[in-house]
Amino acid sequence: MAIKPSSFLLGLAVAWALPAISRVFRPLAVEAAVAGMAVADDVRRVIAEQMETLEDIAAEARRGRRARGGAGHDHTHPPPQQRDRPAPRVLT
């Protein structure tokens, strides 16, 4: 298999250009990683704040439940009245 001079020169050019391209794109990649980490930290902070809010709401609901009697029943509304119904007839 013969080596073509154009392929050889192209290989040399790529070998020479790759480190130069790497020097240019590395700082960009680092900045992109820094920005991504900042966004991830912000998302974690927002999620933590929302979880804290939900925990506060749940704690307030537990306190309200205990203050009303604790059984979890709504004591503000009486149970519906039972109607007097005749006993069902049994067919024999």
N, CA, C and O atoms as a Tinker XYZ file with bonds, in Angstrom:
   368  protein
     1  N      0.849000   -1.163000    0.000000    73     2
     2  CA     0.000000    0.000000    0.000000    64     1     3
     3  C      0.902000    1.235000    0.000000    63     2     4     5
     4  O      1.785000    1.371000    0.847000    81     3
     5  N      0.678000    2.099000   -0.926000    73     3     6
     6  CA     1.520000    3.284000   -1.078000    64     5     7
     7  C      0.989000    4.440000   -0.232000    63     6     8     9
     8  O     -0.219000    4.616000   -0.071000    81     7
     9  N      1.914000    5.207000    0.292000    73     7    10
    10  CA     1.533000    6.399000    1.063000    64     9    11
    11  C      1.455000    7.567000    0.094000    63    10    12    13
    12  O      2.407000    7.874000   -0.624000    81    11
    13  N      0.290000    8.210000    0.096000    73    11    14
    14  CA     0.111000    9.359000   -0.787000    64    13    15
    15  C      0.676000   10.591000   -0.082000    63    14    16    17
    16  O      0.444000   10.760000    1.115000    81    15
    17  N      1.392000   11.435000   -0.766000    73    15    18
    18  CA     1.952000   12.635000   -0.142000    64    17    19
    19  C      0.880000   13.563000    0.422000    63    18    20    21
    20  O      1.095000   14.196000    1.455000    81    19
    21  N     -0.261000   13.651000   -0.236000    73    19    22
    22  CA    -1.321000   14.540000    0.278000    64    21    23
    23  C     -1.874000   14.025000    1.605000    63    22    24    25
    24  O     -2.141000   14.824000    2.503000    81    23
    25  N     -2.052000   12.724000    1.750000    73    23    26
    26  CA    -2.540000   12.142000    2.999000    64    25    27
    27  C     -1.519000   12.338000    4.110000    63    26    28    29
    28  O     -1.872000   12.627000    5.254000    81    27
    29  N     -0.243000   12.178000    3.756000    73    27    30
    30  CA     0.819000   12.359000    4.747000    64    29    31
    31  C      0.849000   13.805000    5.238000    63    30    32    33
    32  O      0.951000   14.047000    6.441000    81    31
    33  N      0.762000   14.757000    4.327000    73    31    34
    34  CA     0.773000   16.179000    4.705000    64    33    35
    35  C     -0.478000   16.552000    5.513000    63    34    36    37
    36  O     -0.407000   17.346000    6.450000    81    35
    37  N     -1.599000   15.978000    5.144000    73    35    38
    38  CA    -2.818000   16.215000    5.908000    64    37    39
    39  C     -2.671000   15.692000    7.336000    63    38    40    41
    40  O     -3.104000   16.348000    8.283000    81    39
    41  N     -2.071000   14.532000    7.492000    73    39    42
    42  CA    -1.827000   13.975000    8.821000    64    41    43
    43  C     -0.894000   14.856000    9.637000    63    42    44    45
    44  O     -1.137000   15.076000   10.823000    81    43
    45  N      0.149000   15.355000    9.033000    73    43    46
    46  CA     1.060000   16.272000    9.730000    64    45    47
    47  C      0.350000   17.559000   10.140000    63    46    48    49
    48  O      0.554000   18.060000   11.246000    81    47
    49  N     -0.481000   18.090000    9.250000    73    47    50
    50  CA    -1.214000   19.332000    9.557000    64    49    51
    51  C     -2.164000   19.121000   10.738000    63    50    52    53
    52  O     -2.257000   19.977000   11.617000    81    51
    53  N     -2.853000   18.010000   10.762000    73    51    54
    54  CA    -3.762000   17.713000   11.878000    64    53    55
    55  C     -2.970000   17.536000   13.166000    63    54    56    57
    56  O     -3.381000   18.029000   14.217000    81    55
    57  N     -1.851000   16.845000   13.097000    73    55    58
    58  CA    -1.021000   16.643000   14.283000    64    57    59
    59  C     -0.473000   17.968000   14.814000    63    58    60    61
    60  O     -0.302000   18.133000   16.022000    81    59
    61  N     -0.203000   18.898000   13.922000    73    59    62
    62  CA     0.294000   20.206000   14.342000    64    61    63
    63  C     -0.853000   21.090000   14.854000    63    62    64    65
    64  O     -0.665000   21.829000   15.820000    81    63
    65  N     -2.029000   21.028000   14.229000    73    63    66
    66  CA    -3.146000   21.909000   14.558000    64    65    67
    67  C     -3.889000   21.460000   15.814000    63    66    68    69
    68  O     -4.448000   22.295000   16.525000    81    67
    69  N     -3.907000   20.182000   16.094000    73    67    70
    70  CA    -4.681000   19.675000   17.231000    64    69    71
    71  C     -4.263000   20.291000   18.562000    63    70    72    73
    72  O     -5.144000   20.701000   19.318000    81    71
    73  N     -2.983000   20.383000   18.895000    73    71    74
    74  CA    -2.628000   21.037000   20.148000    64    73    75
    75  C     -3.016000   22.524000   20.169000    63    74    76    77
    76  O     -3.397000   23.047000   21.216000    81    75
    77  N     -2.922000   23.191000   19.040000    73    75    78
    78  CA    -3.319000   24.606000   18.979000    64    77    79
    79  C     -4.818000   24.747000   19.226000    63    78    80    81
    80  O     -5.251000   25.629000   19.968000    81    79
    81  N     -5.599000   23.883000   18.606000    73    79    82
    82  CA    -7.054000   23.906000   18.812000    64    81    83
    83  C     -7.379000   23.573000   20.263000    63    82    84    85
    84  O     -8.277000   24.172000   20.855000    81    83
    85  N     -6.661000   22.632000   20.826000    73    83    86
    86  CA    -6.871000   22.246000   22.226000    64    85    87
    87  C     -6.601000   23.421000   23.159000    63    86    88    89
    88  O     -7.344000   23.627000   24.118000    81    87
    89  N     -5.549000   24.193000   22.892000    73    87    90
    90  CA    -5.242000   25.356000   23.730000    64    89    91
    91  C     -6.346000   26.401000   23.664000    63    90    92    93
    92  O     -6.582000   27.109000   24.643000    81    91
    93  N     -7.020000   26.508000   22.536000    73    91    94
    94  CA    -8.096000   27.491000   22.378000    64    93    95
    95  C     -9.379000   27.001000   23.054000    63    94    96    97
    96  O    -10.044000   27.766000   23.752000    81    95
    97  N     -9.720000   25.745000   22.850000    73    95    98
    98  CA   -10.999000   25.238000   23.340000    64    97    99
    99  C    -10.977000   24.819000   24.805000    63    98   100   101
   100  O    -12.034000   24.738000   25.431000    81    99
   101  N     -9.817000   24.554000   25.359000    73    99   102
   102  CA    -9.762000   24.137000   26.768000    64   101   103
   103  C    -10.324000   25.201000   27.706000    63   102   104   105
   104  O    -11.144000   24.863000   28.560000    81   103
   105  N     -9.922000   26.477000   27.592000    73   103   106
   106  CA   -10.520000   27.491000   28.468000    64   105   107
   107  C    -12.031000   27.610000   28.280000    63   106   108   109
   108  O    -12.761000   27.853000   29.241000    81   107
   109  N    -12.499000   27.439000   27.045000    73   107   110
   110  CA   -13.942000   27.480000   26.812000    64   109   111
   111  C    -14.642000   26.314000   27.510000    63   110   112   113
   112  O    -15.717000   26.482000   28.087000    81   111
   113  N    -14.033000   25.145000   27.452000    73   111   114
   114  CA   -14.609000   23.974000   28.123000    64   113   115
   115  C    -14.621000   24.167000   29.634000    63   114   116   117
   116  O    -15.576000   23.782000   30.308000    81   115
   117  N    -13.548000   24.770000   30.166000    73   115   118
   118  CA   -13.493000   25.029000   31.609000    64   117   119
   119  C    -14.582000   26.016000   32.008000    63   118   120   121
   120  O    -15.255000   25.818000   33.019000    81   119
   121  N    -14.763000   27.076000   31.226000    73   119   122
   122  CA   -15.812000   28.061000   31.529000    64   121   123
   123  C    -17.197000   27.434000   31.445000    63   122   124   125
   124  O    -18.067000   27.738000   32.261000    81   123
   125  N    -17.402000   26.575000   30.482000    73   123   126
   126  CA   -18.689000   25.884000   30.369000    64   125   127
   127  C    -18.933000   24.992000   31.587000    63   126   128   129
   128  O    -20.054000   24.916000   32.089000    81   127
   129  N    -17.890000   24.323000   32.055000    73   127   130
   130  CA   -18.027000   23.469000   33.246000    64   129   131
   131  C    -18.326000   24.318000   34.484000    63   130   132   133
   132  O    -19.152000   23.938000   35.314000    81   131
   133  N    -17.655000   25.466000   34.606000    73   131   134
   134  CA   -17.900000   26.358000   35.745000    64   133   135
   135  C    -19.349000   26.847000   35.724000    63   134   136   137
   136  O    -20.022000   26.857000   36.755000    81   135
   137  N    -19.822000   27.250000   34.544000    73   135   138
   138  CA   -21.208000   27.713000   34.423000    64   137   139
   139  C    -22.190000   26.594000   34.759000    63   138   140   141
   140  O    -23.188000   26.826000   35.441000    81   139
   141  N    -21.913000   25.389000   34.286000    73   139   142
   142  CA   -22.789000   24.253000   34.592000    64   141   143
   143  C    -22.835000   23.947000   36.079000    63   142   144   145
   144  O    -23.894000   23.630000   36.620000    81   143
   145  N    -21.682000   24.041000   36.744000    73   143   146
   146  CA   -21.650000   23.799000   38.192000    64   145   147
   147  C    -22.424000   24.879000   38.946000    63   146   148   149
   148  O    -23.093000   24.587000   39.937000    81   147
   149  N    -22.333000   26.129000   38.477000    73   147   150
   150  CA   -23.071000   27.219000   39.118000    64   149   151
   151  C    -24.575000   27.000000   38.982000    63   150   152   153
   152  O    -25.329000   27.222000   39.929000    81   151
   153  N    -25.003000   26.568000   37.805000    73   151   154
   154  CA   -26.428000   26.295000   37.593000    64   153   155
   155  C    -26.877000   25.138000   38.489000    63   154   156   157
   156  O    -27.949000   25.199000   39.090000    81   155
   157  N    -26.070000   24.101000   38.578000    73   155   158
   158  CA   -26.417000   22.954000   39.427000    64   157   159
   159  C    -26.532000   23.380000   40.890000    63   158   160   161
   160  O    -27.433000   22.930000   41.599000    81   159
   161  N    -25.619000   24.248000   41.345000    73   159   162
   162  CA   -25.693000   24.736000   42.724000    64   161   163
   163  C    -26.960000   25.556000   42.954000    63   162   164   165
   164  O    -27.601000   25.439000   43.998000    81   163
   165  N    -27.316000   26.385000   41.977000    73   163   166
   166  CA   -28.542000   27.174000   42.100000    64   165   167
   167  C    -29.773000   26.282000   42.150000    63   166   168   169
   168  O    -30.695000   26.531000   42.928000    81   167
   169  N    -29.790000   25.248000   41.326000    73   167   170
   170  CA   -30.930000   24.316000   41.318000    64   169   171
   171  C    -31.032000   23.593000   42.661000    63   170   172   173
   172  O    -32.128000   23.431000   43.198000    81   171
   173  N    -29.901000   23.161000   43.202000    73   171   174
   174  CA   -29.915000   22.500000   44.524000    64   173   175
   175  C    -30.442000   23.441000   45.603000    63   174   176   177
   176  O    -31.209000   23.027000   46.472000    81   175
   177  N    -30.025000   24.723000   45.545000    73   175   178
   178  CA   -30.465000   25.696000   46.537000    64   177   179
   179  C    -31.981000   25.908000   46.446000    63   178   180   181
   180  O    -32.667000   25.929000   47.468000    81   179
   181  N    -32.498000   26.063000   45.231000    73   179   182
   182  CA   -33.938000   26.276000   45.051000    64   181   183
   183  C    -34.720000   25.060000   45.534000    63   182   184   185
   184  O    -35.747000   25.209000   46.196000    81   183
   185  N    -34.247000   23.867000   45.212000    73   183   186
   186  CA   -34.930000   22.645000   45.659000    64   185   187
   187  C    -34.912000   22.555000   47.181000    63   186   188   189
   188  O    -35.914000   22.175000   47.786000    81   187
   189  N    -33.794000   22.895000   47.805000    73   187   190
   190  CA   -33.709000   22.860000   49.273000    64   189   191
   191  C    -34.684000   23.850000   49.894000    63   190   192   193
   192  O    -35.326000   23.541000   50.898000    81   191
   193  N    -34.801000   25.039000   49.304000    73   191   194
   194  CA   -35.745000   26.026000   49.830000    64   193   195
   195  C    -37.176000   25.527000   49.708000    63   194   196   197
   196  O    -37.969000   25.692000   50.635000    81   195
   197  N    -37.514000   24.920000   48.580000    73   195   198
   198  CA   -38.872000   24.413000   48.390000    64   197   199
   199  C    -39.167000   23.241000   49.331000    63   198   200   201
   200  O    -40.278000   23.118000   49.846000    81   199
   201  N    -38.178000   22.392000   49.550000    73   199   202
   202  CA   -38.371000   21.292000   50.507000    64   201   203
   203  C    -38.605000   21.839000   51.910000    63   202   204   205
   204  O    -39.446000   21.323000   52.645000    81   203
   205  N    -37.871000   22.870000   52.280000    73   203   206
   206  CA   -38.055000   23.476000   53.599000    64   205   207
   207  C    -39.456000   24.061000   53.724000    63   206   208   209
   208  O    -40.090000   23.933000   54.771000    81   207
   209  N    -39.941000   24.699000   52.669000    73   207   210
   210  CA   -41.295000   25.244000   52.685000    64   209   211
   211  C    -42.323000   24.133000   52.856000    63   210   212   213
   212  O    -43.258000   24.267000   53.644000    81   211
   213  N    -42.152000   23.034000   52.118000    73   211   214
   214  CA   -43.086000   21.909000   52.249000    64   213   215
   215  C    -43.034000   21.297000   53.652000    63   214   216   217
   216  O    -44.068000   20.921000   54.203000    81   215
   217  N    -41.837000   21.198000   54.228000    73   215   218
   218  CA   -41.721000   20.674000   55.590000    64   217   219
   219  C    -42.411000   21.598000   56.586000    63   218   220   221
   220  O    -43.042000   21.128000   57.533000    81   219
   221  N    -42.298000   22.913000   56.378000    73   219   222
   222  CA   -42.986000   23.863000   57.254000    64   221   223
   223  C    -44.498000   23.709000   57.153000    63   222   224   225
   224  O    -45.197000   23.734000   58.166000    81   223
   225  N    -45.002000   23.551000   55.934000    73   223   226
   226  CA   -46.445000   23.367000   55.741000    64   225   227
   227  C    -46.908000   22.078000   56.410000    63   226   228   229
   228  O    -47.952000   22.060000   57.063000    81   227
   229  N    -46.139000   20.998000   56.253000    73   227   230
   230  CA   -46.515000   19.724000   56.884000    64   229   231
   231  C    -46.500000   19.837000   58.400000    63   230   232   233
   232  O    -47.383000   19.299000   59.067000    81   231
   233  N    -45.507000   20.531000   58.956000    73   231   234
   234  CA   -45.450000   20.707000   60.415000    64   233   235
   235  C    -46.631000   21.527000   60.896000    63   234   236   237
   236  O    -47.217000   21.224000   61.935000    81   235
   237  N    -46.984000   22.561000   60.153000    73   235   238
   238  CA   -48.137000   23.380000   60.541000    64   237   239
   239  C    -49.422000   22.566000   60.475000    63   238   240   241
   240  O    -50.295000   22.711000   61.331000    81   239
   241  N    -49.543000   21.714000   59.466000    73   239   242
   242  CA   -50.723000   20.854000   59.355000    64   241   243
   243  C    -50.788000   19.869000   60.516000    63   242   244   245
   244  O    -51.870000   19.617000   61.047000    81   243
   245  N    -49.640000   19.305000   60.920000    73   243   246
   246  CA   -49.632000   18.390000   62.079000    64   245   247
   247  C    -50.058000   19.105000   63.351000    63   246   248   249
   248  O    -50.828000   18.569000   64.148000    81   247
   249  N    -49.544000   20.337000   63.537000    73   247   250
   250  CA   -49.942000   21.102000   64.730000    64   249   251
   251  C    -51.437000   21.384000   64.717000    63   250   252   253
   252  O    -52.099000   21.270000   65.749000    81   251
   253  N    -51.973000   21.750000   63.560000    73   251   254
   254  CA   -53.406000   22.004000   63.453000    64   253   255
   255  C    -54.220000   20.755000   63.705000    63   254   256   257
   256  O    -55.281000   20.820000   64.326000    81   255
   257  N    -53.740000   19.625000   63.235000    73   255   258
   258  CA   -54.439000   18.356000   63.448000    64   257   259
   259  C    -54.465000   17.999000   64.929000    63   258   260   261
   260  O    -55.495000   17.580000   65.460000    81   259
   261  N    -53.310000   18.171000   65.598000    73   259   262
   262  CA   -53.258000   17.882000   67.039000    64   261   263
   263  C    -54.143000   18.836000   67.831000    63   262   264   265
   264  O    -54.759000   18.439000   68.819000    81   263
   265  N    -54.206000   20.078000   67.404000    73   263   266
   266  CA   -55.025000   21.062000   68.121000    64   265   267
   267  C    -56.509000   20.738000   67.994000    63   266   268   269
   268  O    -57.290000   21.114000   68.868000    81   267
   269  N    -56.916000   20.055000   66.936000    73   267   270
   270  CA   -58.324000   19.708000   66.741000    64   269   271
   271  C    -58.695000   18.354000   67.324000    63   270   272   273
   272  O    -59.859000   17.960000   67.239000    81   271
   273  N    -57.793000   17.657000   67.889000    73   271   274
   274  CA   -58.146000   16.385000   68.490000    64   273   275
   275  C    -57.217000   15.261000   68.098000    63   274   276   277
   276  O    -57.193000   14.231000   68.771000    81   275
   277  N    -56.474000   15.416000   67.066000    73   275   278
   278  CA   -55.421000   14.491000   66.735000    64   277   279
   279  C    -55.793000   13.234000   66.003000    63   278   280   281
   280  O    -54.899000   12.565000   65.485000    81   279
   281  N    -57.057000   12.864000   65.923000    73   279   282
   282  CA   -57.404000   11.594000   65.291000    64   281   283
   283  C    -57.444000   11.693000   63.781000    63   282   284   285
   284  O    -57.570000   10.681000   63.092000    81   283
   285  N    -57.338000   12.883000   63.272000    73   283   286
   286  CA   -57.362000   13.036000   61.843000    64   285   287
   287  C    -58.767000   13.221000   61.300000    63   286   288   289
   288  O    -58.944000   13.361000   60.090000    81   287
   289  N    -59.773000   13.223000   62.172000    73   287   290
   290  CA   -61.148000   13.439000   61.731000    64   289   291
   291  C    -61.427000   14.925000   61.733000    63   290   292   293
   292  O    -60.892000   15.673000   62.551000    81   291
   293  N    -62.264000   15.339000   60.815000    73   291   294
   294  CA   -62.648000   16.736000   60.765000    64   293   295
   295  C    -63.790000   16.934000   61.753000    63   294   296   297
   296  O    -64.926000   16.555000   61.469000    81   295
   297  N    -63.505000   17.518000   62.896000    73   295   298
   298  CA   -64.501000   17.684000   63.952000    64   297   299
   299  C    -65.360000   18.916000   63.736000    63   298   300   301
   300  O    -66.259000   19.171000   64.538000    81   299
   301  N    -65.129000   19.675000   62.709000    73   299   302
   302  CA   -65.932000   20.870000   62.477000    64   301   303
   303  C    -67.264000   20.531000   61.848000    63   302   304   305
   304  O    -68.201000   21.324000   61.940000    81   303
   305  N    -67.380000   19.357000   61.198000    73   303   306
   306  CA   -68.633000   18.948000   60.577000    64   305   307
   307  C    -69.138000   17.694000   61.271000    63   306   308   309
   308  O    -68.411000   16.706000   61.368000    81   307
   309  N    -70.385000   17.720000   61.758000    73   307   310
   310  CA   -70.925000   16.500000   62.398000    64   309   311
   311  C    -71.159000   15.427000   61.342000    63   310   312   313
   312  O    -71.321000   15.740000   60.162000    81   311
   313  N    -71.178000   14.152000   61.763000    73   311   314
   314  CA   -71.421000   13.071000   60.805000    64   313   315
   315  C    -72.841000   13.166000   60.253000    63   314   316   317
   316  O    -73.730000   13.676000   60.935000    81   315
   317  N    -73.066000   12.694000   59.053000    73   315   318
   318  CA   -74.425000   12.753000   58.489000    64   317   319
   319  C    -75.386000   11.897000   59.313000    63   318   320   321
   320  O    -75.000000   10.874000   59.877000    81   319
   321  N    -76.631000   12.330000   59.370000    73   319   322
   322  CA   -77.649000   11.614000   60.152000    64   321   323
   323  C    -78.013000   10.315000   59.440000    63   322   324   325
   324  O    -78.136000   10.255000   58.217000    81   323
   325  N    -78.181000    9.273000   60.265000    73   323   326
   326  CA   -78.619000    7.984000   59.732000    64   325   327
   327  C    -80.149000    8.025000   59.602000    63   326   328   329
   328  O    -80.844000    8.445000   60.528000    81   327
   329  N    -80.659000    7.593000   58.462000    73   327   330
   330  CA   -82.107000    7.523000   58.303000    64   329   331
   331  C    -82.601000    6.177000   58.830000    63   330   332   333
   332  O    -81.923000    5.156000   58.716000    81   331
   333  N    -83.761000    6.205000   59.391000    73   331   334
   334  CA   -84.364000    4.938000   59.837000    64   333   335
   335  C    -84.868000    4.205000   58.607000    63   334   336   337
   336  O    -85.722000    4.695000   57.868000    81   335
   337  N    -84.321000    3.034000   58.413000    73   335   338
   338  CA   -84.720000    2.221000   57.270000    64   337   339
   339  C    -85.258000    0.897000   57.789000    63   338   340   341
   340  O    -84.773000    0.357000   58.783000    81   339
   341  N    -86.239000    0.401000   57.117000    73   339   342
   342  CA   -86.735000   -0.916000   57.531000    64   341   343
   343  C    -85.698000   -1.978000   57.196000    63   342   344   345
   344  O    -84.914000   -1.831000   56.258000    81   343
   345  N    -85.710000   -3.016000   57.955000    73   343   346
   346  CA   -84.771000   -4.128000   57.723000    64   345   347
   347  C    -85.088000   -4.769000   56.375000    63   346   348   349
   348  O    -86.251000   -4.847000   55.981000    81   347
   349  N    -84.069000   -5.221000   55.677000    73   347   350
   350  CA   -84.324000   -5.851000   54.368000    64   349   351
   351  C    -85.082000   -7.163000   54.572000    63   350   352   353
   352  O    -84.886000   -7.863000   55.566000    81   351
   353  N    -85.938000   -7.474000   53.625000    73   351   354
   354  CA   -86.721000   -8.717000   53.708000    64   353   355
   355  C    -85.912000   -9.851000   53.141000    63   354   356   357
   356  O    -85.203000   -9.700000   52.146000    81   355
   357  N    -86.027000  -10.985000   53.786000    73   355   358
   358  CA   -85.315000  -12.174000   53.361000    64   357   359
   359  C    -86.282000  -13.090000   52.641000    63   358   360   361
   360  O    -87.328000  -13.447000   53.184000    81   359
   361  N    -85.941000  -13.469000   51.432000    73   359   362
   362  CA   -86.817000  -14.360000   50.665000    64   361   363
   363  C    -86.477000  -15.807000   51.019000    63   362   364   365
   364  O    -85.310000  -16.200000   51.028000    81   363
   365  N    -87.496000  -16.578000   51.305000    73   363   366
   366  CA   -87.277000  -17.987000   51.619000    64   365   367
   367  C    -87.994000  -18.906000   50.680000    63   366   368
   368  O    -87.903000  -20.125000   50.821000    81   367
